[in-house]
Amino acid sequence: MRELAIVRLVASFGAGGVLYLTPMVFHQAAFSASSVGAGLALAALAGTLARFASGALLDRGLSCGLPVLLAALSGFLGDALLVGAQQFPAYGAGQLLLGTAGGLYWPAVELAVPLCAPPLASARGYALVRSGDALGVAAGTLCGALLASQGHLRGIYMVDMLSVLVLAGLLLARPLPRAVRSPARGEGQPLGRWWMPLLPMLAVSVVATAIPALMQSALPLDLVRGGLERAAQPQAISALLIGVHLGLLTLIQWPVGRLLADRSVAVGLGLSLVCFGGGTLLLALSALSRDGLWLVIVALVPLALGEAAFLPTSTEAVVELSPEGHGGLAMALFSQCFAVSAFGAPLLAGALLDSQGNGALLWLLVAGICVLALGLVGPIRRRAHRKG
């Protein structure tokens, strides 16, 4: 399990700056918010197909490391395009490759956790690897903030390329385990029967995963543009604030994940939605004050707590609700939620930022949706209890 956590830390270190600072790279290149959002949406669309491809490979009983190595190749090529992109075609192609990389990567590394963990310890395993993810993303984003302060923001792509090479070396030296092969046709549960109980969980996941997507796309642009009363912030300050959020997530990911591992998955899901709703409401209010930057800083606390609660809990919930032999496709369906939110959230955010000139309405809408999604936690609790 420690080796898997190291693999995820290395991958996340390279991806951290790319995920959170790409909007500022292309804002600096005079791209509109809508163009930046369209590129991120292209990445999400590519990730949709790649996730199902990854899940299908895993359910054939292949090594979890194979999709990750393919992801490394796709990510390396995408970085090579983005490091010099000045026009939308190159930007869009680079985003397509990065989206493919993410789609291949996530179902494989998530399914590897219960395969590496001791029996009945997958919840703690998810808390550990998510801590590795958080540490890697935070360190990578802070590295990007340092590059931004020195005027070399595009160096984030070079950092990611180096991380991809290290990742490939780790996987070749210590291969990941093989997935459980799906039952032969006619021996397992029909598709419609085993994935239907996942629907409430998938719906909650679409809402919750939109928050990190908006933190990557909308928040950096909202900060550099300013609010109704809140002053616009320099790019280096905006990158630093994102780094502070990720650093806080790193500090609390393990204790929060470890605490929630001994509780019902519904507890973690409910806590995450409440925190996301409160954090985005604070972001909306920040646009109305000249001292709104302080509200942004305060909002980072519940947003980090919500993410720390959701990430390990949601994956464990998918494990509990899906039958053996269908783990690859179940993880593919779950990770599609990241793709759906990453596709829709940047498009909505870009349109609202361009039309409103600030993020107040965007964050208020997100807070309301989080409150409505709390109604889906009850069905998840009941179905997980029956399966257990």
TISERO-430541 format. One line per 8 residues: number of its first residue (from 1); their letters; for each residue x, y, z of N, C-alpha, C. Coordinates in steps of 0.05 Angstrom, whole numbers. Atoms other than C-alpha are relative to their C-alpha. Layout:
NUM> a> X/Y/Z/X/Y/Z/X/Y/Z ~ ...
***
This chain:
1> mrelaivr> 16/-24/0/0/0/0/17/25/0 ~ -18/-23/0/58/47/14/11/6/-27 ~ -10/-4/27/85/36/-56/-21/14/-17 ~ 22/-13/16/17/54/-86/-3/29/8 ~ 2/-28/-9/14/117/-43/22/17/-12 ~ -23/-14/12/83/137/-69/-5/5/-30 ~ 6/-3/28/61/125/-141/-20/23/-4 ~ 21/-20/3/0/169/-131/11/28/8
9> lvasfgag> -12/-25/-8/41/223/-96/16/12/-23 ~ -17/-9/23/90/227/-155/-18/10/-23 ~ 18/-8/22/33/230/-206/-14/26/7 ~ 14/-24/-8/-4/283/-166/18/24/1 ~ -19/-23/-1/58/326/-157/2/13/-28 ~ -1/-11/27/64/334/-232/-26/12/-9 ~ 26/-9/9/-10/342/-243/-10/24/15 ~ 10/-22/-16/-21/392/-187/1/27/-13
17> gvlyltpm> -2/-26/13/6/453/-222/-15/1/-26 ~ 14/0/26/-24/432/-289/-30/4/4 ~ 29/-1/-4/-94/422/-261/-9/28/10 ~ 10/-24/-13/-98/485/-219/10/26/-13 ~ -11/-25/10/-55/535/-257/-2/3/-30 ~ 4/-3/29/-70/520/-330/-18/24/-8 ~ 16/-24/7/-127/572/-330/16/26/1 ~ -16/-25/-1/-77/626/-309/21/1/-22
25> vfhqaafs> -19/0/23/-27/604/-362/-13/12/-25 ~ 13/-8/25/-77/615/-417/-16/26/3 ~ 9/-27/-4/-108/676/-385/22/20/-6 ~ -23/-16/6/-38/704/-389/5/2/-30 ~ -3/0/29/-38/685/-463/-24/13/-14 ~ 22/-15/10/-101/728/-472/-23/-17/-11 ~ 24/16/6/-151/670/-478/-23/10/17 ~ 23/-7/-15/-222/686/-457/-7/-22/20
33> assvgagl> 8/20/-19/-253/651/-398/-16/-23/-14 ~ 15/21/14/-300/614/-446/19/-19/-15 ~ -19/17/14/-240/589/-487/15/-18/19 ~ -13/17/-20/-204/565/-425/-19/-22/9 ~ 20/20/-9/-268/529/-402/-5/-20/-22 ~ 5/19/22/-278/498/-471/23/-20/-2 ~ -22/19/1/-208/468/-469/-2/-20/23 ~ 4/19/-23/-221/438/-400/-23/-19/-6
41> alaalagt> 22/18/7/-287/411/-426/8/-21/-21 ~ -11/19/19/-250/378/-484/15/-22/14 ~ -15/20/-16/-205/344/-434/-19/-19/14 ~ 20/17/-14/-266/319/-395/-13/-19/-20 ~ 13/17/20/-298/292/-459/19/-23/-8 ~ -19/22/6/-234/253/-477/2/-19/23 ~ -2/17/-23/-231/228/-406/-24/-19/3 ~ 23/17/-2/-301/199/-412/5/-26/-15
49> larfasga> -6/25/16/-281/149/-467/23/-15/13 ~ -23/13/-11/-215/135/-434/-6/-15/26 ~ 8/13/-25/-248/117/-367/-13/-27/-6 ~ 12/26/6/-291/63/-399/20/-19/-12 ~ -21/17/10/-231/37/-437/17/-12/22 ~ -15/10/-23/-192/32/-372/-15/-21/16 ~ 17/19/-15/-250/-2/-336/-2/-27/-15 ~ 3/25/15/-258/-53/-393/26/-16/1
57> lldrglsc> -25/14/-2/-184/-70/-391/3/-13/28 ~ -3/10/-27/-186/-79/-316/-18/-25/5 ~ 18/22/-4/-247/-125/-318/7/-24/-17 ~ -11/23/13/-209/-170/-365/22/-14/16 ~ -19/13/-18/-163/-186/-307/29/9/-5 ~ -27/-10/6/-103/-145/-332/11/15/24 ~ -13/-15/-21/-53/-109/-288/-11/28/2 ~ 9/-28/-4/-76/-43/-258/21/20/-10
65> glpvllaa> -21/-18/9/-9/-15/-281/-1/7/-29 ~ 0/-5/28/-23/-21/-355/-15/26/-8 ~ 13/-26/7/-75/36/-360/16/24/11 ~ -16/-23/-11/-29/79/-316/24/6/-18 ~ -22/-4/18/30/69/-363/-10/14/-26 ~ 12/-14/23/-15/88/-422/-7/29/6 ~ 6/-27/-8/-37/149/-383/25/17/1 ~ -25/-15/-2/35/169/-371/9/9/-28
73> lsgflgda> -7/-7/27/49/167/-446/-17/23/-11 ~ 18/-21/10/-13/209/-463/5/26/14 ~ -6/-24/-15/3/259/-408/25/14/-8 ~ -25/-11/9/74/268/-431/-3/15/-26 ~ 5/-13/26/51/284/-502/-17/25/3 ~ 16/-24/-5/-2/332/-476/16/23/11 ~ -17/-21/-12/49/370/-434/18/12/-22 ~ -18/-10/21/96/375/-494/-14/20/-19
81> llvgaqqf> 15/-19/17/40/410/-534/-6/26/16 ~ 9/-23/-15/17/456/-478/23/19/8 ~ -22/-17/-9/86/481/-459/6/22/-20 ~ -5/-21/20/90/520/-524/-25/10/-14 ~ 25/-7/14/16/529/-543/-6/30/3 ~ 7/-28/0/-4/600/-563/-28/4/-12 ~ 26/-2/14/-68/586/-603/-18/-23/10 ~ 19/19/-11/-131/547/-586/4/-29/-11
89> paygagql> -3/28/10/-117/486/-633/21/-15/16 ~ -20/14/-16/-53/469/-596/-8/-4/29 ~ 11/2/-27/-85/483/-529/-20/-22/2 ~ 21/21/0/-145/440/-546/11/-28/-3 ~ -12/26/3/-102/382/-570/14/-9/25 ~ -14/6/-25/-60/385/-508/-19/-8/22 ~ 20/7/-20/-122/384/-464/-13/-27/-6 ~ 11/27/6/-150/324/-502/18/-22/9
97> llgtaggl> -20/21/-9/-86/285/-488/1/-2/31 ~ 0/1/-30/-86/305/-414/-26/-12/10 ~ 25/12/-8/-160/286/-409/1/-30/-3 ~ -4/29/5/-144/218/-439/17/-12/22 ~ -18/10/-21/-88/209/-389/-15/-3/27 ~ 15/2/-25/-134/225/-330/-21/-22/-1 ~ 20/21/2/-188/178/-356/12/-28/3 ~ -13/26/-3/-140/120/-362/11/-5/28
105> ywpavela> -14/2/-26/-106/134/-295/-19/-7/23 ~ 15/1/-25/-162/141/-244/-14/-27/6 ~ 12/25/-8/-202/76/-249/21/-21/9 ~ -21/20/-6/-137/36/-247/11/4/28 ~ -12/-4/-26/-106/69/-186/-20/-2/23 ~ 20/3/-21/-172/70/-148/-6/-30/5 ~ 5/29/-4/-185/-4/-161/23/-14/13 ~ -23/12/-12/-114/-20/-140/0/0/30
113> vplcappl> -1/-3/-29/-128/2/-69/-11/-25/15 ~ 10/24/-14/-173/-56/-46/17/-25/-7 ~ -17/23/7/-127/-104/-84/26/0/15 ~ -25/-2/-15/-66/-79/-45/-5/0/30 ~ 6/-2/-28/-101/-69/22/-6/-27/13 ~ 9/25/-14/-110/-124/74/-30/-2/0 ~ 30/3/-1/-181/-153/78/-12/19/20 ~ 16/-18/-17/-232/-104/108/15/26/7
121> asargyal> -15/-25/-6/-181/-47/107/1/19/-23 ~ -1/-17/23/-197/-14/41/-7/29/7 ~ 7/-27/-7/-228/47/75/25/15/10 ~ -24/-13/-10/-163/62/112/20/2/-23 ~ -18/-2/24/-125/47/47/-7/24/-17 ~ 8/-24/15/-165/100/11/8/26/14 ~ -9/-23/-15/-150/149/67/29/5/-4 ~ -29/-2/3/-76/135/59/7/10/-28
129> vrsgdalg> -8/-9/27/-72/142/-17/-11/27/-7 ~ 10/-27/4/-116/203/-17/17/21/14 ~ -19/-18/-12/-67/234/31/24/4/-18 ~ -22/-3/20/-12/219/-20/-8/18/-23 ~ 10/-18/22/-55/251/-74/1/29/9 ~ 1/-27/-9/-66/313/-31/27/12/4 ~ -27/-10/-4/7/320/-12/13/6/-27 ~ -12/-4/26/29/313/-85/-12/24/-14
137> vaagtlcg> 13/-22/13/-23/362/-112/8/27/13 ~ -7/-25/-14/-7/414/-58/29/8/-6 ~ -28/-7/6/68/409/-69/3/9/-29 ~ -1/-8/29/59/412/-145/-11/28/-5 ~ 12/-27/4/14/473/-141/18/22/13 ~ -18/-20/-12/61/509/-93/25/4/-17 ~ -23/-3/19/118/494/-141/-8/17/-23 ~ 10/-16/22/75/524/-196/-2/30/8
145> allasqgh> 1/-27/-10/63/586/-152/27/13/0 ~ -27/-11/0/138/594/-144/9/6/-29 ~ -7/-5/28/147/588/-220/-15/25/-10 ~ 15/-23/8/92/640/-229/13/26/11 ~ -12/-24/-12/127/689/-182/26/7/-14 ~ -25/-4/15/191/681/-224/-5/6/-30 ~ 7/-5/28/153/692/-289/4/-24/-18 ~ -4/24/16/160/620/-312/-23/-19/4
153> lrgiymvd> 24/17/-6/89/594/-303/-2/-24/-17 ~ 3/23/18/92/548/-363/19/-23/8 ~ -17/22/-10/146/509/-327/-15/-22/14 ~ 15/21/-13/90/470/-294/-2/-24/-19 ~ 2/22/18/87/428/-357/26/-16/-1 ~ -26/14/-2/161/411/-353/2/-17/26 ~ 1/14/-25/151/391/-280/-17/-26/-3 ~ 18/23/4/94/345/-301/14/-21/-18
161> mlsvlvla> -14/19/17/136/313/-356/21/-16/15 ~ -20/14/-17/191/297/-306/-14/-20/19 ~ 15/17/-19/140/268/-257/-10/-25/-15 ~ 10/22/15/111/224/-312/22/-21/-5 ~ -23/18/5/180/194/-327/6/-15/26 ~ -4/14/-26/190/179/-252/-22/-20/5 ~ 22/18/-4/121/148/-249/3/-25/-16 ~ -4/23/17/135/102/-307/22/-18/11
169> glllarpl> -21/16/-12/200/80/-274/-9/-16/25 ~ 11/13/-24/164/64/-208/-18/-24/-8 ~ 18/21/8/111/22/-244/15/-24/-13 ~ -15/21/12/162/-17/-284/16/-16/21 ~ -15/13/-21/202/-32/-221/-18/-16/19 ~ 19/14/-18/141/-51/-178/-27/1/-12 ~ 26/0/14/81/-71/-221/-23/0/20 ~ 25/1/-16/11/-60/-193/-13/-27/-3
177> pravrspa> 13/27/2/-32/-122/-179/-20/-1/-23 ~ 21/5/21/-80/-153/-229/-28/4/12 ~ 28/-3/-8/-154/-137/-225/-14/-27/-1 ~ 16/25/0/-207/-190/-212/-15/-1/-27 ~ 13/3/26/-233/-216/-279/-31/-1/4 ~ 29/0/-2/-308/-204/-290/-10/-28/-7 ~ 12/26/6/-353/-267/-292/-6/-3/-29 ~ 8/5/27/-366/-300/-358/-29/8/-5
185> rgegqplg> 27/-8/6/-429/-279/-394/-20/-21/9 ~ 21/18/-11/-490/-308/-360/5/-9/28 ~ -7/9/-27/-453/-322/-294/-3/23/20 ~ 1/-22/-18/-453/-252/-264/-27/14/0 ~ 24/-16/-1/-506/-200/-248/-3/15/-26 ~ 4/-17/23/-538/-165/-308/8/29/6 ~ -10/-27/-3/-510/-95/-320/-21/18/14 ~ 20/-18/-11/-576/-61/-305/-6/-5/30
193> rwwmpllp> 6/6/-27/-582/-96/-238/21/10/19 ~ -21/-7/-20/-514/-81/-207/7/30/-1 ~ -8/-28/0/-505/-9/-230/-23/19/9 ~ 22/-17/-9/-575/17/-212/3/10/29 ~ -4/-10/-27/-559/20/-137/22/21/2 ~ -21/-21/0/-500/65/-155/-10/27/-7 ~ 9/-25/11/-544/119/-185/0/24/20 ~ -2/-23/-19/-554/162/-121/28/8/6
201> mlavsvva> -28/-6/-5/-480/156/-107/13/15/-23 ~ -11/-14/23/-463/177/-177/-10/29/-2 ~ 11/-27/1/-510/237/-173/14/18/21 ~ -14/-15/-20/-478/260/-108/28/6/-9 ~ -28/-3/9/-410/250/-139/3/22/-21 ~ -1/-21/20/-426/295/-198/0/27/13 ~ 1/-26/-14/-444/351/-151/26/5/15 ~ -24/-4/-17/-385/341/-104/25/4/-17
209> taipalmq> -24/-2/17/-333/332/-159/1/26/-16 ~ 0/-26/13/-355/397/-190/16/21/16 ~ -14/-20/-16/-324/434/-132/30/1/-6 ~ -28/-2/8/-251/414/-146/3/10/-29 ~ -2/-10/28/-265/427/-221/-2/30/0 ~ 3/-29/-1/-288/497/-204/24/13/15 ~ -24/-10/-13/-228/507/-157/23/2/-20 ~ -21/0/20/-184/490/-217/-5/21/-22
217> salpldlv> 6/-17/23/-221/532/-269/-10/28/8 ~ 14/-26/-5/-266/586/-240/13/17/22 ~ -10/-16/-22/-233/606/-175/25/16/-8 ~ -23/-17/8/-165/627/-205/-9/24/-17 ~ 9/-22/16/-202/669/-257/-16/20/16 ~ 16/-18/-18/-250/698/-205/19/17/16 ~ -18/-15/-16/-191/719/-163/15/21/-16 ~ -15/-19/15/-151/752/-218/-18/22/-12
225> rggleraa> 18/-20/11/-213/788/-245/-12/18/22 ~ 12/-15/-22/-240/810/-177/-30/-3/0 ~ 29/2/-3/-312/813/-151/-13/27/-3 ~ 15/-25/1/-365/867/-147/15/22/16 ~ -15/-19/-17/-326/900/-90/29/-10/5 ~ -26/12/-6/-267/852/-80/20/7/-22 ~ -21/-8/19/-203/876/-114/11/-24/-15 ~ -14/21/15/-170/836/-169/27/-6/12
233> qpqaisal> -25/9/-13/-110/796/-145/21/-6/-22 ~ -21/8/18/-42/787/-179/0/-31/-4 ~ 0/29/6/-32/718/-211/16/-15/21 ~ -16/15/-20/22/699/-160/-16/-3/26 ~ 16/2/-24/-25/714/-102/-23/-20/-4 ~ 21/19/6/-81/675/-135/11/-29/1 ~ -12/27/-1/-35/615/-145/7/-8/29 ~ -7/6/-27/-12/621/-73/-24/-8/16
241> ligvhlgl> 24/7/-14/-83/619/-47/-10/-28/-6 ~ 7/27/8/-98/557/-87/19/-20/14 ~ -19/16/-14/-34/528/-57/-6/-3/29 ~ 8/1/-28/-57/545/13/-23/-19/4 ~ 22/19/-1/-122/508/1/10/-29/-2 ~ -10/27/3/-85/447/-23/18/-9/23 ~ -16/6/-23/-35/451/34/-17/-8/24 ~ 19/6/-22/-93/452/84/-12/-28/-5
249> ltliqwpv> 11/26/6/-123/392/48/20/-22/6 ~ -21/19/-6/-57/356/55/2/-6/30 ~ -2/3/-29/-55/368/130/-23/-16/12 ~ 24/12/-13/-126/344/144/-9/-25/-14 ~ 11/23/15/-135/289/91/3/-26/16 ~ -3/25/-15/-106/232/133/-17/-1/25 ~ 16/2/-24/-138/249/200/-30/-1/-6 ~ 28/1/7/-206/263/168/-8/-27/-12
257> grlladrs> 6/26/13/-203/201/124/1/-23/19 ~ -2/22/-20/-180/157/182/-24/1/19 ~ 23/-2/-18/-236/183/227/-25/-10/-14 ~ 25/8/14/-290/172/174/1/-29/-9 ~ -2/28/9/-263/103/156/-15/-19/19 ~ 14/17/-19/-296/75/219/-30/7/2 ~ 28/-9/-1/-363/107/204/-14/-7/-26 ~ 16/5/25/-419/97/153/9/20/-21
265> vavglgls> -8/-18/22/-403/125/84/-19/24/-2 ~ 19/-22/1/-466/168/91/9/23/17 ~ -9/-21/-17/-434/207/147/20/18/-15 ~ -20/-15/15/-375/227/104/-12/15/-23 ~ 12/-13/23/-418/243/44/-17/25/9 ~ 16/-22/-10/-466/287/85/18/23/9 ~ -18/-21/-9/-408/324/118/13/15/-23 ~ -13/-13/23/-375/337/51/-19/20/-14
273> lvcfgggt> 19/-17/14/-438/367/20/-6/25/17 ~ 4/-23/-18/-450/412/81/23/20/-2 ~ -24/-17/1/-378/438/78/2/13/-27 ~ -1/-12/26/-380/448/3/-21/23/-3 ~ 20/-20/1/-445/487/9/8/25/15 ~ -8/-22/-16/-418/531/65/24/15/-13 ~ -23/-13/12/-352/544/29/-6/16/-24 ~ 8/-15/24/-383/564/-37/-17/24/7
281> lllalsal> 15/-23/-8/-432/609/-1/19/23/9 ~ -20/-20/-8/-372/645/30/13/13/-24 ~ -12/-12/25/-341/653/-39/-19/19/-13 ~ 19/-18/12/-405/684/-64/-1/26/15 ~ 1/-24/-16/-407/733/-6/26/16/-3 ~ -25/-15/2/-334/751/-17/0/21/-22 ~ 1/-19/22/-351/786/-82/-13/27/8 ~ 16/-23/-8/-394/836/-43/15/19/19
289> srdglwlv> -14/-15/-20/-340/863/3/28/8/-10 ~ -27/-9/7/-277/904/-6/21/-17/14 ~ -18/18/-15/-246/858/46/-7/-29/-6 ~ 9/27/7/-273/797/9/21/-20/-2 ~ -22/19/1/-205/766/2/2/-16/26 ~ -1/14/-26/-209/748/76/-22/-22/0 ~ 21/20/1/-275/712/63/8/-23/-18 ~ -11/22/17/-241/673/7/18/-18/16
297> ivalvpla> -18/15/-17/-187/652/56/-15/-17/20 ~ 16/15/-19/-239/631/107/-14/-23/-14 ~ 14/21/15/-277/592/53/17/-24/-6 ~ -18/23/6/-216/550/39/-1/-22/21 ~ 1/20/-21/-225/515/106/-23/-20/-4 ~ 21/20/5/-294/484/95/2/-14/-27 ~ -4/13/26/-277/471/22/20/-23/2 ~ -20/22/-4/-215/431/42/-12/-22/17
305> lgeaaflp> 12/21/-16/-254/394/96/-20/-16/-16 ~ 19/15/17/-309/376/46/14/-19/-19 ~ -15/17/18/-258/349/-3/13/-23/15 ~ -13/22/-16/-221/310/51/-20/-21/9 ~ 21/20/-8/-287/278/73/-10/-15/-24 ~ 13/13/23/-313/263/3/18/-20/-14 ~ -16/17/18/-254/233/-34/3/-29/9 ~ -2/29/-8/-239/170/8/-27/-13/4
313> tsteavve> 26/12/-7/-312/161/30/-15/-8/-25 ~ 15/6/24/-341/163/-40/11/-25/-14 ~ -11/23/13/-293/112/-68/-6/-26/16 ~ 7/23/-17/-305/65/-9/-30/-7/-4 ~ 28/5/5/-380/73/-21/-4/-15/-26 ~ 2/15/26/-371/50/-94/8/-29/4 ~ -9/28/-6/-332/-11/-69/-22/-15/14 ~ 21/14/-15/-388/-28/-20/-24/-6/-17
321> lspeghgg> 25/3/15/-443/-20/-72/3/-16/-26 ~ -4/15/25/-411/-58/-131/9/-28/5 ~ -7/29/-4/-404/-134/-138/28/-6/-10 ~ -27/8/8/-338/-170/-146/0/-7/-30 ~ -3/5/28/-313/-175/-217/-9/22/-18 ~ 9/-23/15/-345/-110/-238/13/26/10 ~ -13/-23/-13/-297/-65/-200/11/20/-21 ~ -11/-18/20/-265/-37/-263/-20/18/-12
329> lamalfsq> 21/-17/11/-329/-13/-295/-14/17/21 ~ 12/-17/-21/-357/10/-228/18/24/5 ~ -18/-23/-4/-295/53/-218/0/19/-24 ~ 2/-17/24/-301/77/-290/-25/17/1 ~ 24/-16/-3/-373/98/-277/3/22/21 ~ -4/-20/-21/-353/133/-213/19/22/-10 ~ -19/-21/9/-294/169/-245/-12/16/-23 ~ 14/-16/20/-341/190/-301/-13/25/13
337> cfavsafg> 12/-23/-13/-372/236/-249/20/23/0 ~ -20/-21/2/-306/274/-248/0/11/-28 ~ 0/-9/28/-309/277/-324/-25/17/-6 ~ 25/-16/5/-382/301/-325/2/27/13 ~ -2/-26/-13/-370/355/-274/23/17/-12 ~ -22/-15/12/-303/374/-306/-8/10/-27 ~ 9/-9/26/-340/380/-372/-20/23/3 ~ 21/-20/-3/-401/419/-348/7/24/16
345> apllagal> -5/-23/-18/-374/461/-291/17/22/-13 ~ -15/-22/12/-320/499/-330/-16/15/-22 ~ 16/-13/20/-369/513/-387/-19/20/13 ~ 19/-18/-14/-421/541/-339/15/23/14 ~ -15/-21/-14/-368/578/-299/10/21/-19 ~ -11/-19/20/-336/609/-361/-22/18/-10 ~ 22/-16/10/-403/632/-387/-10/20/20 ~ 10/-18/-21/-425/662/-320/21/22/6
353> ldsqgnga> -21/-20/-5/-357/696/-309/1/21/-22 ~ 0/-18/22/-359/726/-378/-24/19/-1 ~ 24/-16/2/-431/749/-373/-4/18/25 ~ 4/-15/-24/-431/772/-300/24/17/8 ~ -25/-14/-7/-359/795/-294/11/-7/27 ~ -10/9/-26/-352/761/-226/-13/-26/6 ~ 9/27/-6/-366/695/-192/-22/-2/20 ~ 20/0/-22/-420/715/-142/-24/-19/-6
361> llwllvag> 23/17/7/-479/682/-179/9/-29/-3 ~ -10/28/3/-437/620/-197/2/-14/27 ~ -4/14/-26/-418/605/-125/-26/-3/16 ~ 26/2/-13/-488/619/-100/-16/-23/-11 ~ 14/23/12/-518/569/-149/12/-27/10 ~ -13/25/-9/-467/516/-129/-7/-6/29 ~ 8/4/-28/-483/526/-55/-28/-12/2 ~ 27/10/0/-557/515/-69/-2/-29/-9
369> icvlalgl> 0/28/10/-544/451/-109/11/-19/21 ~ -11/17/-21/-501/423/-52/-22/-6/21 ~ 22/5/-20/-560/432/-4/-21/-19/-11 ~ 20/19/12/-608/397/-52/11/-28/-1 ~ -12/26/2/-559/339/-60/0/-16/26 ~ 2/14/-26/-564/323/15/-23/-20/0 ~ 22/18/1/-630/290/-1/7/-28/-11 ~ -8/25/12/-593/234/-38/16/-18/19
377> vgpirrra> -17/15/-18/-551/212/22/-16/-22/13 ~ 16/21/-13/-609/173/54/-1/-25/-16 ~ 0/25/16/-617/124/-4/26/-14/-1 ~ -27/13/0/-542/112/-5/4/-15/25 ~ -3/13/-26/-543/96/69/-15/-26/1 ~ 17/24/-2/-600/46/62/11/-22/-18 ~ -10/21/18/-570/10/2/27/-11/9 ~ -25/10/-10/-501/5/32/-5/-18/25
385> hrkg> 7/16/-23/-532/-22/96/-11/-28/-8 ~ 11/25/9/-572/-75/59/22/-18/-12 ~ -21/16/12/-510/-98/20/19/-11/21 ~ -18/8/-21/-468/-100/83/-13/-22/16
***
